Amino acid sequence: MARFSYMRIKYLFFSWLVVFVGSWIVYVQYSTYTELCRGHDCKKSICDKYKNGIIDGSACEGLCTKETLYFGKCLSTKPNHQMYLGFWGNLQGMIKCQMEETVHLDFGAELEPRKEIIPFDKPTKGTTVQKFKEMVYSLFKAKLGDQGSLPELVSLILSVADGNKDGHVSLPEAKSAWALLQLNEFLLMVILQDKEHTPKLLGFCGDLYMMERVQYTSLYGISIPWIIEWFIPSGLRRSMDQWFTPSWPRKAKIAIGLLEFVEDIFHGPYGNFLMCDMSAKNLGYNDKYDLKMVDMRKIVPEMSVKQLIKDRHCESDLDCVFGTDCRTLCDQNRKKCTGDIIQPNLAKVCQLLKDYLLRGVPSEIREELEKQLYSCIALKVTAEQMEMEHSLILNSLKTLLWKKISHTTDS
């Protein structure tokens, strides 16, 4: 009888424990979801401003009056940067909304910066189109430097800002465009709108915008519940990520796309852009295994990075990091960070691709591919004739990969 009572108490205890832990997990998951996924608040905020005549854009009518543009699955990873699958008539895309907060470059080591409310107060009432052009030109000059192609970029922005295509930019359209131009990703989408690996801009309203959908939203890896991830060693987790990848010829095609994107942002007509967070989660690909950028918020004009990191107080090189991957040296005599970035985008990309490409690589090119990848990783911005070396390494890698997959149906 005593044994029966003991077993009963033990059973009740473990039953209570399971219910308690289960309830806690459900509560945490629900709290996380409600914090991260605030699409209703995002839409209400934007549509209130549209209906009050403060903002306008190509997507406003579909989002707020006709309701042909609507939010699908939540993809947000940060509360202030809402991201959803979006549906607009027969178009599918990704909706991004800032929740009235935008990412501004700051001096902190993290590229997740201070938050600043955008009240859509610029340009002000009475601003002429010519004055707005001057505002946009000054903004670009501060971000990109005194490039000769800036007038062309200003004209391109005004064309995009004219959401209803009536031939002129209204004040509400200009307010939306000005807010969007504070976002690196939007600026890059406009600059690289004709490039294959940049998602196309489908529409905008205020600082909400919809871009082309990317079917696979990470270069590699598998998503598993966080409660399970706690118990998986980091080494095993990295191996698991590499297990869930396409076949090698398809990986090679995706890698070629990433190398082409590096070319697109390397000393183009509007200057050089730096990839300050080389994460696989910022890269994706479509059903044809063409690389598509998923998140370009941390691809920053080189001039902006240099201005922000130069002369920052430092004790060691570890203090001279912007984001996670843009690094300079600490001048020990002055205890100030220098403004010269150490590692170019290509070297960071090759570091990311090393395990991705070497796993499953055909044996006949393994040695040569490994050699080229390590040469690429060793590339430094300070090296003499860096631009020529950069071009040679990049083209050699692309040629090696293309030769191997050009006759395969799997790519």
N, C-alpha and C positions, 0 to 999 in steps of 0.2 A: 504493500500500500504506500509506504514511504517512497519507494523507487518510482511508483506511478506519479506521485505528487511532484517529485523532483523533475521527472521527464516533462510533466505538464508545465511546470514553471519555466523550464528551459525552452520549451516550444513557444510559450507565450512571450518570453523575453526576445527570442530571435525573430518572432513575428513582428513584435513592436519595433525592433531595430530595423527590419527591412522596410516597414511602413515609414518610419522616421527618415531613413536615408533616401527612400524613394520620393517622399514628399519634399525633402530638401532639394534634391536634384531638379524636380519639376519646378519648384519655386525659383531656383537660381536660373534655370533655362528660361522661364517665363519673364523674369526680371530683366535678363540680358536681352531677350527678344524685344520687349517693350521699350527698352532704352535705345537699342540699335535701330529698330524698324519703326520709324515715325512718319511713314509716307502720308498718312492722313493730315498730320500737322504741316508737313511740307507743302502739300497741295493747297491746303487752306490758306497758308501764309502767302503763297504766290498768287493765288486766285483773288484774294482780298485786294492785293495791290493792283492786279490787272483790272478788276471791276471798278476800282477807284481812280483809274486812269493814270496811275503812277508808272507802270511798266507795260511793255508790249513786246511781242515777238512772234515768230512764225508758228510756235506751238501753243500760244495762249488760248486761241479760240477752241482748238481741239481739246485742250486740257480743262478749260474752265466753263465753256458755254455748250459746245456740242458734245463734250465728254466722249470723244472718239479716241482720245489718248488716255490710257489708264495704266496704273501700276500693277505689276505682276509679283513674282517672287522677290522677297527681300534678299539682297546680297551685301548689305552694309556690314562693315567691319569697325566703323567708328561712328559715334552718335552724331557728330557735326557734319559728317559727309555721308549723306543718304544715297544708297545705290540700289536700284531695283531693275528687274526685267521690265521692259515697257512694250506696250502694244498700241500702235497708232494706225488705225485702218488695217491695211494689209502689211504694214511695216512692223518688224520686230527690232527692238534695240535695247539699250541700257540707259535708264534714266538716272541722272546724278543731280542732287540737290544739296545746297550748302546749309540749309536750315538757318538762313540769315547770318551765317558765319562763313568766313573764307580763310583759306590758308595764306598767311603772309610770311615771307622769309624773315627769320629772326636770328639772333646771335647764339641761341642755345644750341647745344650739340645735337639735340633731336630735331628732325625736320618736321616734327608735329608741333607746331608753333603756337604763339599766342593767338587768341581768337579775337577778331575785330568785327563788330556789327556793321553790316552794309545797309544803310538806311535808304539807298537809292536816291541820294541827294545831289548827285552829279550826273550830267550837267544841270545847271540851274535854269529856271524859266527865263526865257529871253536869250539864251545862248544860240548863236547862229551856227549854221552848218560849218562855216569856215572856222569859227572859234572851236567847235568840237573837233575838227580835223587837227587843229593846233594842239589841243589837249592830248589827243591820241598820239600825235607825233612826239610830243614831249615825254609821254609815258614810255613809248618804245625806245626813245633815245636813252632814257635812264636805265631801261632793262637790258637793251641789246647793244648799246653803244651807237656811235655816229656812223651808221651804215648808209651807204649810198642808195640802198634799195628801200629805205624807210617810206618814202612817199608812195611807192607802189603798194607796200603793205597797208598803209593807211587807207588807200582806195579800196583794197580788198576787204578790209574791216567794214567800211561803210556799205559795201555791197552785201556783206553778210548781215549787217545790222538792219538793212531794209527788209524786214521779215515778210511784209505783204507784197513786196516787189512792185510798189507803185511809183518808184523812181525817186523818192526822197525819204530821208530818215526823220521820223517824228521824234519829239522829245521823249515820250515813253520808250521808244525803240532805242534811243541813244542811252537812256538810263540803264536799260538791260545790257546793252553792249559794253558800257563802261564797267559795270559790275563783273561781267564775264571776263573782261580783259585783265582783271586782277588775278585770274586763275591761270597757272602755267599750262594746264592741260588744254584749256580752251584755245589759248594762244597757239599752242603747237598744232592742234587740229586744224586751225585756219592756215598756218604756215605750210603744213605738210598735207593739205587736203587732196593733192593729186598723187600722193605717194601710196604705194600698195599696202604698206604695213601699219598705216595709221587709220583707225576707224573713222568713218565719215560722220560728219555732224549732220543730224537729221532735223533738228529744230531746237528752239530755245524759248524760254519765257522767264524774264528776270534773270536770276543766276541759276535757274534750273535748265538743264539741257539734256537732249536725247542723242545718243550716238549709236552707230551701227553695232548690232549685237555680235559678240564673240562667243562662238559655241563652247569652246574649251577655255576656261578662265584661269588656268595655271599651266606653266610649262611642263610640270610633272608633279607627282604626289597624289596622295589619297587623303580625303577628309574623313577623320574619325572623331567620335565624341570626345570632348575634352577630358571627361572623367577617366576614359581608357588611356588617353595620351599621357596622363600623369605617370602611369606605370610602365611606359615604354622607354628604354634607354635611348639617348640621343643618337648613338651610333646605329642602333637597329632602326630608328625612325628614318634616318637618312637613307639606309638601304631600302626600306619599304617604299620611300618616295620613288626610288629609281626602278623598282619592280613594276610600277604602274605607269608605264610610258608606251608610246607607239613603237612599231617596229623600227629597226635602225635606219633603213632608207627614209622613212618618214621623219624620224628625228633629224636626220641630216638636212632634209628640206626645210624644216623649221629653223634649224641653226643657220642655214644660208639666209633665210629671211631676217634673222636677228642681226647678222653681219651687214645686210643691206640697210637695215634701219640705222645702224651705227654710221654708215656712210651718209645717210640722209641728214643726220644732225651734226655732222662733223664739218665745221667751217663752210656752212651753206651760205646762201645770199643774205641771211639775217644773222650771221654769226655762229658761234659754236655753243652747243648745249651739252650739259654734263648730266650723266645718269648717277644720281646721288643715292639710289637705293636699288642695288642689283638683286632684286628678289624674284624668284620664279613665279611668285604670285602676281607680279605686275605684268607678266607676259602670258599670252594665250595663242590660240590658233583656231582656224576654221575647219570645216569638214574636208577641205582640200589640202590641209596641213600647210597652209600659208600662215606665217607668223602675223599676229595682230596684237598690238599693244592694248592691254587691259586698263592699266592705270599709269598715266603720264604726269601725275601731280608732282613727282619728285625728279622730273627732268627739268633742269633749271638753266637759264642763260649763264654762260661762263662768267660774264662780266658781273652779274649779280652775286654769284658765289664768291668771287674774288673780293668784291667790295665788302661783303659781310664777314668773311673770315680773316681778312688781312688786319693785322695789328690787334687781334684778340689776345688778351693776356694768356700766357701758357707757361706751364712748368715742364711739359714734355710734349712729344709729337701727338700723344693721345688726346691732348686738349685742342688739337687743330683738326677737328673732324666736323664736317658738315653733313647732316643726314647720317647715313651709315657708311657711305663709300667715297665721299669727296674729301680728300685729305691733303693737307699741306704740312710743311715742317715747322718746328718751333725754333726760332732763333734764340739760342741760349744766352747770348750776350744781351739782347734787348728784352728777353722774356716776352716776345711777341710772335704771333703766327705770321709766317710769310704768306704772300698771295699766290704763290705758284702751286697749282695742283700737281700732285706727284704722279698719279696713275690715270692714263687716258681711258675713255670708255671701252675701247677695244680690249685692253688688258683685263678689265673687270668682266666683260662678256665672256672672254675665253676662260676665266676662272670658273664662271658659272657653267660653261658648256663642257668643261673637262670631264667630269664624271658622267654627264649626260651622254656625251658622244663616245667615250671609251668603253662604256658598258655595251657589249654586243657588237662592237665594231668588227668588220671582216678582217681576218688575220693578215691579209696581204697589204693592208694600208695602216695597220695599227701602229707600227713603229714610226712611220712618217707623220701620221696624224698627231701622235703623242709629242713628237719633236716640235712640230709647228705650234701646237697649243702651248707648250712650255716657253717657246720663244715669244709667243704672243703675250703670255702672262708677265714675262720679264720686261715688257715694253714700258718705258718711262717717258713722261712728258719732257723731262730735262735732257733727254738724249739728243746728241747732235743729229741733224737731218731726221728728226722724229717724224715729220709728215711723210717723207719718202718711205721710211721704214714702216710706218703705219700702213701706207697704201700697199706696199709689197707683201707684208704679212697677211693683210686682209684678203687681197686678191689670190694669194697662194692657197689660203684655207678654202676659199670659195671654189677655186678650180679643183682642188683635191676632192672635195665633197661632191661637186657636180659630176666629175668624171666617173665616180663610183656609182652614182644613182641615176645617171641620165638614161640608162637603158633598162631600168627596172620598172615594172608596172606598180610596185608597192609604194613608190614615191609620188 
